[in-house]
């Protein structure tokens, strides 16, 4: 596990930063839709933000699997099929911590936990802003963002996406051309050509 964190910590941080950037994007869309007082627009923009977030995770994790493919096939690296899942799980640790705190605040009527739960809810919505529009909906008269189990549930799509994307990259199976882009020969940097001087040129210079 220590070696896993050592070799994959950079990928975990990248994944978390992608989440945070997309969360801000989702919050902006949700606020705009809220000012327009249009629930349909709010739901549509929220779904769009979620899909964009999952697409970023997919392309990133697919590339990780593809890069590991050569090492696995040559025997230099052990094949761990759930690598994408574990990276995503570690990147979701802050979200899961907030989910646990929210659950404790809801399930146990303790004043101190209520304050912690309120803070954790605000922080969770800030980190997972792409879900804000969807969580504003009510089911049975109760808003989804007030349900403790929802904060566990919204971490599942990212982990499932990363698990699948890594496996597909490991097997070089592509559903999009945006992963592992190979530029055509004409677009690559030309190699410097070595100039050869003829015998006449060298003789003329000597003269």
N, C-alpha and C positions, 0 to 999 in steps of 0.2 A: 504493500500500500504506500509506503514511504517513497519507493522508487516511482510509483505511478504519479504521485503528486509532484515529484521532482521533474519528471519528463513531460507532464501534461498541464502543469500549473499555468503556463502561458496560454494554452488553449482555453482553459477554464476562465481566465481573466478576459480574453477576447470574447468569449461567449456571453459573459456577464455584461460587458460593455455594449455588445450588440443589443442585449435586452434593455439596458437602460436607455440607449438612444431611441429605440423603437417605442419604449414606454412614453418618453416625452412626446414623440410624434403622435401616439395614440391619445394622450391627454389633451393635446392641442385640438385634435379632431373632435374629441368628446365635448370639450368646452364650446367649440364652435357650433356643434349640433345642438348643445344644450341651450345656447343663446337663441338659436333659431326655433327652439321648442318643437323639434321634429323628431319623435322617437324612432321613426323609420330610418331617417338619415343617420341618427346616432348609432343604430344597430349596424347599418351598412358600413359606415366608416370604421366602426370597431372591428367588424369581421375583416375588413380590408387591412387594417393595421396588424391584426393577428396573423393573417396569411403572409403578409410581408415579413413579419418577424420569423415565422416558421421557414420561409424561403431562405432568409439569411442564414439560419441555423443549418438548413439542409445543404446549401452550397459549401459552407465552411466545413461541416463534418464529412461531407462526401470527399472533399479534397484531402482531409486527414486520412480517411480510409484508403484512398488511392495512393497516397504517399507511402503508407505502410505496406501496400501490396507487394512491392519489390522485396522489401526486407523480410516479409513473411515467406514469400516463395523461395527465397534464397536460404532460409533457415536462420537468418541473423536475428529475427524477432519472433517471439511466440505469438501465435494467432489467438487473439482474445476478441471474440465476436461481439461482446457487449461493451467494447471500449467507448463507443459513442454514447451509450446510455450512462456509463459511469462518469464520463466527462460532464454530461449535462446535469446529472444528479448533483455533482460537486458544485457546478455553477449555480444550481438552484438552492444551495444551502441557506443563503439569506432569506429566500422566499419561504422555505420550509420552517425556518426558525420563527418567522413572523406568523406563519400558519399555526404553529404549536402555541404561541403566546395568545393568539386570538381564540383558539379553542379552549384554553384554560380559562380565559376571561369569560367566555360564554357558558361553559359547563359548570364553573364554580363561582358562586355568588360571594366574591371577596372584593372589598373596595380597592385594595392595592392592585389586584389583578385586573380590575375594570379599567384603571388608569393605564396600565401597561397594555391592555388589549386595545384601547382607543389609539394609543401611539402606534402599536403594531399594525392596526388597520390602515391608518393613514400612510405609514411607510410601505405597506404591501401594495396599496393602490398606486403609490408613486412609482414603485419598482415594476409594477405590472399594469401600467396605464393603458396598454393596448386592449385590456379586457374591461376597462372602465365603462364603456358604452353598453356592453352586454350585461355587466353586473348591476347596472342601474335598473334593469327590468325586475318586475315582481312576479312571484309565483305563489298563488294562493294568498295574495295580499301582503306577502312578505318579500322585501327586496333581497335579491341574491347577494348583494354585498354585505348583508347582515348575517349570512349563514356561514358558520365556521368551516364546514366541510368544503365550501367552494374554493377556499384558499389553498387547499391541497389539490383539488381537482384541476385548477388552472395551470399547475406545474406539469401535468401529465403530457399534454401535447408536445411540449418541447423535448421531453425525454424520449417519447416514442419516435418523434421525427429524427432525432440525432441517432438513435439506435438503428433505425432503418437506413438512414443516409450513410452511416459508416459501413454497414454491411454491403450496400450497393457500391460504394467506392472501393471496398476491398475486393469486390468481384468485377470491378470496371463495368458496371451496368449503369447507363446514363438515361435519365428522363429529361435532362435539359442540357443544352450545349454551352451553358454558362460555367460549367465546372470543367476545370482542367483545359482551358482554351489553348489551342495550338494554332499559332499564326501561320498563314501561308508563307511559302518561301520568299515571295516578292516583298513581304512586309517585314522580314527579319533584317537585322542590321548586317549590311554586307561586310564580309571579312576583308581586312586590308590586303590588297594585292601587292605582292613583292615584285619590285621592278628589277629587271635584269638588263644590264648594259651590254651592248654588243662589243665585239672586239674592236671594231672601227672607232667607236666612241672612246674607248679607253686609249687606243693608239693616238687619236687626235688630241686627247687631253695631255698625253705625255709629250707630244710635239709642242 
